[in-house]
Amino acid sequence: MLNFHLLIVLCFKKKKLNKCQNFSCALSPQDEFLDVIYWFRQIIAVILGIIWGVVPLKGFVGIAVFCLINAGVLYLYFSSFQQIDEEEYGGTWELTKEGFMTSFALFLVVWIIFYTAIHYD
């Protein structure tokens, strides 16, 4: 997990610095951590979307389980694994909802594409 965290931080630092004309616009440690959470959610969304599409999961159950897994994994990541002070980032709720809607949209797109490609008659 630590290597994953470092990989995302380094990729986005490089990307951010390439967009900047000077080095004064580099990311703060808070922004780096929020970027890691955001992209970690996107990866979870793609993986779960593929699984839900291959396993013919339908309806509200699929959406509810995705929401629980997505929020639960991220909560465990920042509270247990990283052991950060949630208040620095606006509280637990702010960290839990960081990037959630975009990951939900990505999850739905991937789920629909895989489900349609495999199970459509």
Disulfide bonds with the S-S distance in Angstrom:
Cys20-Cys25 1.87
